[in-house]
């Protein structure tokens, strides 16, 4: 995965696009790509010719755009999503992972305050413990989303810039790295900016490798939640609530803004006692018949910084509860 030398594009080789099979998406002829190359070269001191050769070698990926437009939040119920993400096979894989890395998970919990089962849950949901990390070139994904996905092009142009910097800093070959459709990489599926900011060398071998090293991934996931998520140790994440009607639907939000005194007003009663000074956000989850309701606290919001999907966050919570017995 690594190449020697400090120059980002020393290993770049000529890659010729087959325009006919790529629906005319020839990045070398696009003015917006040329402007981007000019901007990034000037800003970060990249060799303009080498950077142009690299970015123009990217191949447009139609399936990336197609899948990005079909996210589970808008197409799946909580019942279906939970069944898929918190399966018996995934729990069994989680048990094996914990048996192998229990000491590292506990060390991360002690250092960052993030429960070991939450760390293990995220890695299991993201990649089945490194078994499914994505098979699309990160370069192709990020170029496609930067220049052929207007809805979020600004975000992905930043990620593309971060990817170029990451490759230079870590000595990666930017042409060979593979990841998810969104350009996320490694055991914990970090986007390039998160890799640069939050990846840690948790096994102290001199390299922060979340691509192939599960120990570094454990520490990095915990570091991410601690720093970006502002995780609050020894405080609840979410509790289930009864409702006066299973048809009550709350707008999908993540940051807590309500207090327990307002529970009667919104028709919810928590199944567990909660501290009077804890703010929460009400959560509605579509199930086979009506809705299931929860109250999410600050750590619910923290998990949303990893993936801004209430289905994802709830899956992490539920999966972590299944794993906690092995720790």
matplotlib code that plots the C-alpha trace (Angstrom):
import matplotlib.pyplot as plt

x = [0.0, 2.9, 5.6, 8.9, 9.9, 8.4, 7.0, 3.3, 3.1, 6.5, 4.7, 2.1, 1.9, 0.0, -3.6, -5.6, -9.3, -11.7, -14.0, -16.6, -17.1, -17.0, -19.9, -17.7, -16.5, -13.0, -11.7, -8.7, -11.0, -13.0, -12.4, -13.5, -11.0, -8.2, -9.1, -9.1, -5.6, -4.4, -5.8, -4.5, -1.1, -0.7, -2.1, 0.0, 3.0, 2.1, 3.8, 1.1, 2.0, 2.0, -1.2, -2.9, -1.8, -3.1, -6.5, -7.1, -6.5, -9.6, -12.5, -16.0, -18.0, -21.7, -22.6, -21.1, -23.7, -26.4, -25.8, -25.2, -28.8, -30.2, -29.1, -31.0, -32.3, -35.0, -35.6, -35.5, -37.6, -35.7, -37.0, -35.4, -32.2, -31.7, -32.1, -29.5, -26.9, -27.4, -27.4, -26.3, -23.3, -22.1, -22.5, -20.4, -17.7, -17.8, -17.2, -14.2, -12.8, -13.2, -11.5, -8.5, -8.3, -10.0, -6.9, -6.6, -10.3, -10.1, -7.0, -8.8, -11.7, -9.4, -7.6, -10.5, -13.5, -15.4, -16.9, -15.1, -18.3, -19.1, -15.7, -16.1, -19.6, -18.6, -15.8, -18.2, -20.9, -18.5, -16.5, -17.3, -14.0, -11.9, -13.5, -15.4, -13.5, -14.5, -13.2, -13.5, -10.4, -10.6, -9.4, -12.3, -14.9, -13.7, -13.3, -16.8, -18.4, -16.4, -17.2, -20.3, -22.4, -23.4, -25.4, -22.3, -19.5, -18.1, -17.7, -16.1, -13.7, -12.4, -12.1, -10.2, -7.8, -7.4, -6.8, -4.0, -2.4, -2.9, -1.2, 1.8, 2.1, 1.7, 3.6, 0.5, 0.2, -3.0, -3.7, -3.9, -5.9, -9.4, -12.4, -16.1, -18.3, -17.8, -14.0, -13.9, -11.0, -9.9, -11.4, -13.3, -14.1, -12.5, -12.9, -9.5, -9.9, -10.7, -7.7, -5.5, -7.0, -7.9, -6.0, -3.5, -0.5, -2.2, 0.3, 3.3, 5.0, 5.7, 2.9, -0.7, -2.3, -6.0, -6.1, -4.7, -4.0, -7.0, -5.2, -4.6, -8.2, -9.4, -7.5, -8.5, -12.2, -12.0, -10.0, -12.5, -15.5, -13.6, -12.3, -14.8, -17.7, -16.9, -17.8, -18.9, -17.7, -20.0, -23.2, -26.0, -26.4, -30.1, -33.1, -36.2, -39.5, -43.2, -45.5, -49.2, -49.4, -47.0, -47.9, -46.0, -43.3, -40.5, -38.3, -35.0, -32.5, -29.3, -28.4, -30.3, -32.5, -35.3, -35.5, -37.3, -39.9, -41.2, -41.7, -45.4, -45.9, -44.6, -46.3, -43.2, -42.2, -38.7, -38.4, -35.4, -34.9, -32.9, -31.2, -33.2, -30.4, -29.9, -31.1, -32.4, -33.6, -36.8, -36.3, -38.9, -38.0, -40.4, -41.1, -43.4, -46.4, -46.1, -43.1, -40.6, -39.4, -36.2, -34.6, -31.0, -28.5, -25.2, -23.5, -26.2, -25.1, -21.5, -22.2, -24.0, -20.7, -19.4, -22.4, -25.3, -28.0, -30.4, -30.6, -26.8, -26.5, -29.3, -27.7, -24.4, -26.2, -28.1, -25.1, -22.9, -25.4, -25.1, -21.3, -21.1, -21.4, -18.1, -16.1]
y = [0.0, 2.3, 3.8, 5.2, 8.8, 12.2, 13.2, 12.4, 11.4, 9.7, 6.5, 7.9, 6.0, 6.9, 5.8, 6.2, 6.7, 4.8, 7.6, 5.5, 3.3, 6.2, 8.1, 11.0, 11.9, 12.9, 14.9, 16.2, 18.4, 19.9, 23.5, 23.0, 20.2, 22.4, 25.2, 22.8, 21.5, 25.1, 26.0, 22.9, 23.1, 26.8, 26.2, 23.1, 23.1, 20.0, 19.5, 20.8, 18.4, 15.3, 16.4, 16.9, 13.4, 11.9, 13.5, 13.1, 9.4, 9.1, 7.1, 8.3, 5.7, 5.8, 3.4, 5.8, 8.5, 5.9, 4.4, 7.8, 8.7, 5.6, 5.8, 3.6, 6.5, 7.2, 3.6, 1.3, 1.0, 0.6, -3.0, -3.9, -1.9, -3.4, -6.9, -6.3, -4.6, -6.4, -9.9, -13.1, -13.5, -9.9, -10.5, -13.7, -11.8, -9.1, -11.8, -13.1, -9.5, -8.8, -12.0, -11.0, -7.3, -7.0, -5.5, -2.9, -2.1, -1.6, 0.5, 2.8, 3.0, 4.0, 6.6, 8.2, 7.4, 5.7, 2.3, -0.6, -2.1, 1.1, 1.0, -2.6, -2.0, 0.8, -1.3, -4.2, -2.2, -0.3, -3.1, -6.4, -6.1, -5.3, -7.9, -5.4, -2.1, -1.2, -2.0, 1.3, 3.4, 6.3, 8.6, 7.5, 7.9, 11.4, 12.7, 11.4, 13.0, 16.2, 16.9, 14.8, 15.1, 18.8, 18.3, 17.7, 18.7, 21.3, 18.7, 16.1, 18.6, 19.2, 15.5, 15.1, 17.9, 16.1, 12.8, 14.3, 15.8, 12.5, 10.5, 12.9, 12.9, 9.1, 8.0, 6.3, 5.6, 7.6, 5.4, 2.2, 3.1, 1.5, 2.4, 2.9, 4.6, 7.9, 7.5, 6.3, 4.0, 1.3, -0.6, 2.4, 3.9, 7.2, 10.0, 11.6, 14.6, 12.4, 10.2, 13.2, 14.7, 11.7, 8.6, 7.5, 5.1, 3.1, 0.2, 2.5, 1.0, 4.5, 4.3, 5.3, 2.6, 2.3, 0.5, -2.8, -2.5, -3.2, -1.9, 1.5, 1.5, 0.8, 3.8, 6.0, 5.4, 6.2, 9.3, 10.5, 10.1, 11.7, 14.8, 15.4, 13.8, 15.3, 12.0, 12.3, 9.3, 7.5, 9.2, 7.5, 7.4, 6.8, 5.2, 3.7, 5.5, 4.6, 6.9, 7.8, 6.8, 4.7, 7.0, 10.0, 11.2, 13.6, 15.4, 13.7, 15.7, 14.8, 17.6, 17.4, 20.4, 19.2, 18.7, 16.0, 18.5, 18.5, 14.8, 14.9, 17.6, 15.4, 12.3, 10.2, 8.3, 6.9, 3.2, 4.0, 6.9, 9.8, 12.7, 15.8, 17.9, 15.8, 17.3, 14.9, 14.8, 12.7, 9.9, 8.2, 5.0, 3.4, -0.3, -2.8, -1.3, 2.4, 3.8, 3.0, 5.9, 6.8, 9.7, 10.5, 12.4, 14.0, 10.8, 10.1, 13.3, 12.2, 9.1, 11.1, 12.9, 9.5, 9.1, 11.5, 8.8, 8.0, 4.4, 4.1, 5.6, 3.3, 0.3, 1.1, 1.4, -1.8, -3.8, -2.5, -3.8, -7.3, -7.1, -5.8, -9.3, -10.3, -7.5]
z = [0.0, 0.6, -1.7, -0.8, -1.3, -0.3, -3.7, -3.9, -7.5, -8.1, -8.8, -11.2, -14.5, -17.7, -17.6, -20.8, -20.5, -22.8, -23.5, -25.4, -22.3, -19.9, -21.4, -22.4, -18.9, -19.9, -17.0, -19.0, -21.2, -18.4, -17.4, -13.8, -13.4, -14.8, -12.5, -9.5, -10.5, -10.7, -7.3, -5.5, -7.1, -6.1, -2.6, -1.6, -3.9, -5.9, -9.3, -11.7, -14.5, -12.2, -10.5, -13.8, -15.0, -11.8, -11.7, -15.5, -15.1, -12.8, -14.2, -13.8, -11.7, -12.6, -9.8, -7.2, -8.1, -8.3, -4.9, -3.3, -4.4, -2.8, 0.8, 3.4, 5.4, 2.8, 1.6, 4.7, 7.9, 11.2, 11.5, 8.2, 8.8, 12.3, 11.0, 8.3, 10.5, 13.8, 12.5, 14.2, 11.9, 12.6, 16.4, 16.0, 14.1, 16.8, 19.5, 17.6, 17.1, 20.8, 21.8, 19.7, 20.6, 24.0, 25.6, 22.9, 23.1, 26.9, 26.6, 24.1, 26.5, 29.3, 27.3, 25.3, 27.5, 24.7, 25.6, 24.1, 22.8, 20.9, 19.2, 18.3, 17.1, 14.7, 13.2, 12.8, 11.2, 8.9, 7.5, 9.2, 11.0, 7.9, 5.7, 3.5, 3.1, -0.4, -3.8, -5.7, -6.2, -3.8, -6.6, -8.9, -6.2, -5.1, -8.7, -9.6, -6.6, -6.9, -10.5, -11.3, -8.2, -7.9, -4.7, -2.6, -4.9, -2.5, 0.3, -2.0, -3.5, 0.0, 0.5, -2.7, -1.6, 1.8, 0.0, -2.0, 1.1, 3.0, 0.2, 0.2, 4.0, 4.5, 1.4, -0.2, -3.9, -4.7, -7.7, -5.8, -2.7, -2.6, -0.4, -0.3, -2.9, -0.9, -0.7, 2.9, 3.8, 6.1, 9.1, 10.3, 6.9, 7.6, 5.0, 4.0, 6.3, 9.3, 8.5, 8.6, 11.8, 13.9, 12.9, 15.6, 15.9, 18.6, 18.6, 18.6, 15.6, 14.1, 11.5, 11.8, 9.6, 9.7, 6.3, 7.4, 11.2, 13.4, 16.5, 15.0, 13.8, 17.4, 18.7, 15.8, 16.1, 19.8, 19.1, 16.5, 18.9, 21.7, 19.7, 16.9, 18.7, 22.1, 23.7, 27.3, 29.4, 31.8, 30.4, 28.5, 24.8, 24.3, 26.2, 24.8, 25.4, 25.5, 23.6, 23.9, 20.2, 18.1, 15.2, 16.7, 14.4, 15.3, 12.9, 12.4, 14.5, 16.5, 18.9, 22.2, 22.8, 25.1, 28.9, 30.9, 32.0, 28.4, 28.1, 29.0, 26.4, 23.6, 24.8, 25.7, 28.9, 29.1, 30.1, 32.3, 34.8, 33.4, 35.2, 35.3, 33.9, 30.7, 27.5, 24.8, 21.3, 20.6, 18.0, 15.8, 14.1, 11.6, 12.4, 10.8, 12.6, 13.4, 15.2, 17.9, 20.1, 21.9, 23.6, 22.4, 24.6, 24.0, 23.1, 20.5, 18.9, 19.2, 17.2, 14.5, 13.9, 12.5, 10.2, 10.1, 9.9, 12.8, 11.5, 11.5, 15.0, 16.4, 14.8, 16.5, 19.8, 19.5, 18.1, 21.0, 23.5, 21.9, 22.1, 25.7, 27.2, 25.6, 27.3]

ax = plt.figure().add_subplot(projection="3d")
ax.plot(x, y, z, "-o")
ax.set_aspect("equal")
plt.show()
